């Protein structure tokens, strides 16, 4: 029982990162119909930015937790206005290739300045140690990540469902054509929503810095899993992305723990789940089925 609970907590912590990243991807795809392949690179920049702020400017973790998401959100808005919106009327493949190229550029710029070696980031002193849950102890920082990510997801849900601005953004994200038909200018929300999605990726990166090695490729493998999470939850579905994020975190943790004798299965279990879900519901668990022609 103790091992199961520990694996469950580890899965929820991993799922917290997936949920934050998938939430940003879902919002961006829902409104722009852009598959933002650079999302993992912005996650990496969030972690590296926190590292640079600490080592070169003495800026602590708590300040970086605000500075990096805001800074990367503004950068994302600038990139959207400068490049991405110019390609929105073309085939979505063009923006996919653009964001893929942007990923390579950002990774190489970081490699050029800091190399490819992993850099440690100290856990904040206030979050060191462990929490006693009775049957087992769990690192305080991981408990913080789980609680903080849930709080962020709940806050985003509240804004999207309980405020007028949020309802407009949610409508424009999930049903852009219908929203335009009601006379709402969806275009004015595109840039801030894109920046918001990028800010969530940067936030996840800052949270990951004390827990995972900070290196230029830390987002490259993660983003593949996050894409699978978004597909499972349903492209453009905000709730589905968060739910699938935590669910896939649990499935991965249980698979690594209990299917370790079958390495091929444990390493590909996310994509096995994705294949099963798509065979059952091609639009994803919470996605909207396209009307037949």
N, C-alpha and C positions, 0 to 999 in steps of 0.2 A: 504493500500500500504506500509506504514512504517513497519508494522509487517512482511509482506511478504519479504521485502528487508532485514530486520534483520535476519529472518530465513534463507534466502538465503546465507547471509554472514556467519552465523554460520555453515551452511551445507558445504560451501566451505572450511572453516577452518578445520572441521572434515575430509573433503575429502582430505585435504593436507596431513594429517597424513596417511590416507589410501593409498594415491598415493605413498608416500615415501616408506612405508612398502611393498606395493604390487609390486613396481618396483624392490626392492631387492629380493623378493620372485620369481618374474618372471624370473629374470636373473639367479638365482641359479637353478631353476627348468629347465629352458631352456637348460642350458649347462650340468648339472649333473643329470637331471631327479630325483632330490631329493626333496621331500616335507619337507622343513625345519621347523619342528614344533617348534624348539627353537628360531624362529625369534622373537616371543613375549618376550622371556626371554632376548634377547639382547636389545630389545627396553627398557625393564625395567632396564637393566644394564646401558644403556645410561643415563637414568634419575637419577638412584641412584649414578652413577659415578659423575655426575655433582653436585649432592647434597653433596657427600663426599668431593669432591675437594673444594667446597665452605666452608663447615663447619669445615673441619679439616686442610685444607691447605690454605684457603683464595683465592683460584683460582676463578676468576670471570666467569660469564656466557660466555663471548665472547671467553675466552681461552678454556673453557670446550667444546665449540661448535666445536673446532678443535681437542682437545686432545682426547675426548672420541670416536668419529668416527674412528680416526686413530688407537687408542689403541685397540678398539674392532675389527676393521678390521684385525689387526695383529693377535689377538687372534683367530678370525675365520679362518684365513689361517693356523694357527698352528693346530687347531682342525681338519680341513679338511685333512691335511697331516698325522696327527696322527691316525685318526679314520675313517672319512667318505670315503676317497678314497679306503680304504681296503674293503669296502662293495659295491662298485659301480657295480661290476660284478654280484652281487647277486640280488635277488628280491628286488624291491624298498621298500618293507615293512620293510626290515631290517634297512635301514637308517631312515625310518620314526620312528621306535621304538627307534633307537639310539638317534635321536634328541628329541624325547619325554622324554626319560630318562634324557637327558642332561638338558632339561627344569626343571624337578623336582629337579635335583641336584643344579642348579643355584638358583632356588627359595628358596630351603631349606638353602643353604649357606647364602643367604642374610637375611633370617628370623633368622637364628642362631646368626648372628652378630648384626642385627638392629631391630629384632622383627617384628611384623606384623602391628604396628601402622603406619598410614600415616604421612609423614613428609612434612612440607611446604617448598617451595623454592621461595624466593622473586623474583618478576619481576625486571629485570634490570631497574635501574633508568632512563636510556635513553629511555626506551620503556614504561614508566608508563603513566597514563592519557588516554585520548581518542582522536579520530580523528573525526572532525565534517564533516559529509557527507551531511549536509543540512537538509535532512528529519530525520536523526537520528545520534546519536553518536555511535562509535564503538571502543572498547578498542584498543589502539595503538599496544599492543603486538600481538593481534590476526591479525591485519592488517600486521604486520611484518611477522608472521608465513605464512600467505597466500602468500605474495610476495616472501619470501625466498624459500618456497617450489616450487613455480612455477619457480623461477630462477634456482633451482637445477635440476628440471625435464627438463627444456629447455637446461641447460648445458650438462646433460647426453645425451639428444637427439642429441645435436650438436656433441658431441664426438663420439657417435655411428654411426652417419650418414655422418659426414664430415671429419673424419680422417681415415687413413688406419687401425690403430689399432682397432678403433671402429667398422669399417666394418667387420674386421675379427671376433671380439668378437660377433657382432650381428649375423653374419652368423653362427658361432659356437653355438650360443644360440638358434636360431630359426630353423636352419637346420643342426644339427651336422653331420648327416650321409653324406649329400651332401658335406659339408665342408671338411670332411676327404677324400672324393673321389677326391677332387682337390689337395690333397697332403699337406694340412695344418694340423699341429700337434695341434689338439684340446686340448690334454692333458696338454700342457704347459700353457693354459689359465685358466684351471679349478680352481687352487688355488687362483690366484688373483681375479678372478670373484666372487668366494665364499666370499672372504674377502671384496670385494666391496659391495656385497649384505648385509653382516653383518654391514658394516660401515653405510649404509643407515638406517638400523634399529636403530643403536646407535644414529645417527643424529636426527631421529624422537624422540627418547627418551629424548635427551637433550632439544629439542624444547618443549616437553610436560611438562618438570619439573616445570616451573613457572605457568603453566596453569592447570595442573591436580595434584592431590595428589600423592606424590611419595611413593609407597609401593611395596612390593615384588610381589604382584599379579596383578599389573596394566596392564601387558601384556597378562594375561591369557584369559580374555574375549575378548580383542581387536583382538587377533590373529584369533579367529573364524570368525569374520566379515571380516578380511583381506583375509582369505582363500576364503570366498565367493566372495570377490571383484576380486581375481585372476581368479577364475572359470568363473565369469561373463565376464571379459575382454578377457579370453582365456588363458589357461595354456601356459606359455612361451612367450606370446605376450607382448612386452615391452610397446608399445603404448596403447594396450588394457588395461593393468593394471593401467596405469596412468589415462586414460579416465574413466574407471570404478570406480576408487577411488574417483574422484571428483563427478561423477554421483551418487554414492551410498551415499556420504556425503549429497548431496542435497536431495535425496529421504528420507533418515533418518530424516533430519531436518524438511522437509515438513510433513512427516508422524507423527512425534511427536507433531507438532504444530496443524495440522488439523485433525488428527485421534485420538486425545487424549481421545475421548469418546469410542473408540474401542481399548483398551489397547493391546489386543492380536494381532491385526493387526499392530499397531504401533511398537510393540516390535519385530515382526517377519517379517517386511516388506522387509528386506534385503534378507531373505531366500525365501520369496514369489517371489521376483524379480529373484533370482537365478533359482528357479524352472521353471518360465516362460521362461527365456532365454534358459535354457538347453532343454526344450521341443521344442523350436523354432530352436535353433542352438546348438546341443550337444557339439560342440567345443568351445562355447563361442562367444561373439560378434565379436572378432577380431582373434579368434583362427584359426589354420589351420586344415581343415578337413583331416582325415586320408583317404588315398586311399583305395578303397575296395579291398579285397583279391581276 
